[in-house]
């Protein structure tokens, strides 16, 4: 954190030359390595701040240009627009060229979730025609054009109108502040930090325009190459055929690098490290220095340059903190639902056509199926990772770095401490505070209602006496029970019409969920650690 803040101070000095008016003049014909590094510092500073919306981020002390644009500080964006806002804003303030895809084509009515991906069909280039570019108007026009479907392009694309991004190799330095993470289920984040252990920290905006922060992992899912999900970098380009007018470039057009012209381009995140002629992501394998790893483990190891050692206690604490942030973010959505009195409305006769990507604004704003699914996927991966680390420790695998005597005791103590530190309190329908620890939320994770028409108690998976204050009548309770199989799944399905009636849900029609969720009880996993060996005396002990 200190290094980031020192970098910001130096960055602020550099920012003194920022273009202070609303006129954008192009001073360079391409983004140099120094420009990319400067953009990374800009994003890292925003990420390290406590700003919680694009408006507050642009006004924050972390933004060295905040005093230069009083007419461009009240901007609200969602997840897909945030990276473009930061990239375009930085380009304006530093006299850099910029362009973006402003049109995509695909199959289906909703281009955010096309099965065969989208194809870029047009782009808009910000070219100075002699009088400069009206930056605020240009950026607002850009924000109106880009959306999550803009990211949904084939990572192996060639020629034609190219997307704004490329798939980077996974190695030290290729994933950095300013890189992107795209979830093909309709979510986008921008990387603001990569630590020495290869953890990739990102921030993301939401439909209510809040900005949150988390760590990249299983919540983003593995993507087939045709959909272009996963990690992305901005595609390089150069302004060509422009002429100098004093210190500025006028005219010309942008020439974009094709994938095979980019040194860091690689499809390894989709195809794996070994032969995979069909490029089928389900057949991809990831090997680093002879060791076969899971995909997310491979990303961390590759990005960190080979850090393959794990301390189970540290990993437990770090992951619980990340999940706690995600649960607190969810709480904001539930609070907004209750505040705006959506929960007291009658339940519609059907669910939306797709609960994960609805065109219904009320559902889109107040429901949490996608958010809940991402949390469940991350928790299931957490369970798997901890299970694997415990297994490696019991087998004395040298990749496990642990200096204590009793791993079970240390994990149990750390879990209890982090669980208590992650306490979320909600107000019941009877206006009584209900406190839930992390462990409480893990035990009710598959009971958390994503449905905005449920009472706050059901939104937090209450049962027993805690549920007594819920005012939902029999029809709403019936919907809650019928949605259980949907709550059990962490996979988000966009190719299924989900406009189910409650009767269809009760009859388990296709696409209405799964019967049993995957295991996630971390505490039970820790409690189940068997006989260990004391590293001091190498004597078997069974505590």
Secondary structure, DSSP 8 states (H G I E B T S, - for coil): -HHHHHHHHHHHHHGGGS--SSEE-B--SB--HHHHHHHHHHHHHHHHS---BHHHHHHSTT-TTGGG-TTS------HHHHHHHHHHHHHHHTT--EEEEEEEEESSS-TTS-SS-EEEEEEEEE---SS-EEHHHHHHHHHHH--GGGG-B-TT--SSS--SEE-B--STTTS-TT-EEEETTTEEEEEEEE-TT--EEEEEE-TT-BEEEEE-SGGG----GGGT-EEEEE--EEEES-EEETTEEES-EEEE--GGG-TTB--HHHH-SS--TT--GGG--EEETTEEE-HHHHHHHHHHTS---B-HHHHHHHHHHHHHHHHHHHHHHHHHHHHTT-TTS---SS--S-TTS-S-HHHHHH--HHHHHHHHHHHHHHHHHHHHHHHHHHTT-TTB---SS-HHHHHHHHHHHHHHHS-EEEE-TTS-EEEE-HHHHHHTGGG----TTS-HHHHTT--GGGGGG----HHHHHHHHHTHHHHT-----SSS-----HHHHHTT-TTS--SS-----HHHHHHT---EE-TTT--EE--
